[in-house]
Amino acid sequence: MSRHRTARRTLAALAAAAIVGAIAVLSGCAGTYTSISPETVRERLDSGEQVFLLDVRTQSEFDAGHIPGAVLIPVQQLKSRMGEVPDDRPIIVYCLTAGRSAEAAAMLSAAGYKDVFDMAQGIQGWRGAVVR
């Protein structure tokens, strides 16, 4: 893939995350969370740190490939399944490109979860930066 196309996709993903964040703020479900790079996620996993990896894509997307150890809770189901997310360790949320994960991270933070991270560029960023 060309650098130009990669840059356009990255900008599109960031714009989508910003729009989702703005919607969350306007709808009153915004919380505080931190963006984290795929490389930093890899470092944390490699160090043995106990994190909760939350994949908020669809079942078919998850079945097509996911980060080992991730738990699937589609973003549409997150509110009703919030009790399945532990509150005793950092939570790293991801989706395809970081749009849905930004929404999920905001929901978790607004619900009182601490140490919530949204993986920048989603699984596409993971595949491009970490999986070689």
C-alpha positions in Angstrom: 0.0 0.0 0.0 1.4 3.4 -0.9 2.3 5.9 1.9 -0.2 8.3 0.5 -3.0 5.8 0.8 -1.9 4.8 4.3 -1.8 8.5 5.3 -5.3 9.0 4.0 -6.6 6.0 5.8 -4.9 7.1 9.0 -6.4 10.6 8.7 -9.8 9.1 7.9 -9.6 6.9 11.0 -8.6 9.8 13.2 -11.4 11.9 11.8 -13.9 9.1 12.5 -12.6 8.8 16.1 -12.9 12.6 16.5 -16.5 12.6 15.3 -17.4 9.6 17.5 -15.8 11.5 20.4 -17.8 14.6 19.7 -21.0 12.6 19.5 -20.2 11.0 22.8 -19.6 14.4 24.4 -22.8 15.8 23.0 -24.8 12.8 24.1 -23.4 12.9 27.6 -21.6 9.6 27.5 -18.1 10.9 27.2 -15.4 9.7 29.5 -11.7 10.1 29.7 -9.5 7.6 28.0 -6.1 7.6 26.4 -5.0 6.7 22.9 -2.3 4.1 22.7 -0.2 3.0 19.7 -0.2 -0.6 18.5 3.5 -0.8 19.2 3.0 0.2 22.9 0.2 -2.4 23.1 2.7 -5.0 21.9 5.3 -3.9 24.4 2.8 -4.1 27.3 1.7 -7.6 26.2 5.3 -8.7 25.7 6.2 -7.5 29.2 3.5 -9.8 30.7 1.4 -7.0 32.0 -2.1 -8.1 32.8 -4.4 -6.1 30.6 -7.9 -6.7 29.4 -8.0 -6.7 25.6 -11.5 -5.8 24.4 -12.4 -6.2 20.7 -15.6 -4.3 19.9 -16.0 -5.4 16.3 -18.6 -7.9 15.0 -18.3 -11.6 15.4 -17.4 -12.1 11.8 -14.7 -9.5 12.0 -13.3 -11.2 15.1 -13.4 -14.6 13.5 -11.4 -13.3 10.6 -8.6 -12.4 12.9 -8.0 -10.8 16.3 -5.2 -10.2 18.8 -4.5 -13.3 20.9 -6.2 -13.1 24.3 -8.8 -10.5 23.2 -12.4 -10.8 24.4 -15.2 -9.9 21.9 -18.0 -7.7 23.0 -19.4 -5.8 20.0 -19.8 -2.1 20.7 -23.6 -2.4 20.2 -23.7 -4.9 23.1 -21.2 -3.2 25.4 -23.8 -1.3 27.6 -25.7 -4.5 28.4 -22.5 -6.5 28.9 -20.4 -4.0 30.9 -20.3 -6.4 33.8 -18.1 -8.7 31.8 -15.3 -6.1 31.7 -13.0 -6.2 34.8 -12.2 -3.1 36.7 -9.0 -4.3 38.3 -6.6 -3.9 35.3 -6.0 -1.6 32.3 -8.5 -2.0 29.5 -7.2 -1.8 25.9 -10.1 -1.4 23.4 -9.7 -1.9 19.6 -11.8 -2.3 16.5 -11.0 -2.1 12.8 -9.7 1.5 12.5 -10.4 3.1 15.9 -13.9 4.5 15.3 -16.0 2.1 17.3 -13.3 1.6 19.9 -13.3 5.4 20.7 -17.0 5.1 21.3 -16.5 2.0 23.5 -13.6 3.6 25.4 -15.7 6.7 26.1 -18.6 4.5 27.4 -16.3 2.6 29.7 -14.7 5.7 31.1 -18.1 7.4 31.6 -19.2 4.2 33.5 -16.3 4.7 35.9 -13.6 2.4 34.5 -10.1 3.7 35.0 -7.0 3.0 32.8 -9.0 2.8 29.6 -7.0 2.9 26.4 -8.1 3.1 22.7 -5.7 1.5 20.4 -4.9 3.9 17.6 -5.6 2.7 14.0 -7.3 -0.5 15.3 -6.5 -4.0 14.1 -5.4 -2.5 10.8 -2.7 -0.5 12.6 -1.8 -3.6 14.6 -1.3 -5.6 11.5 0.7 -2.9 9.8 2.9 -2.0 12.7 3.2 -5.1 14.8 2.5 -8.2 12.7 5.3 -8.6 10.1 
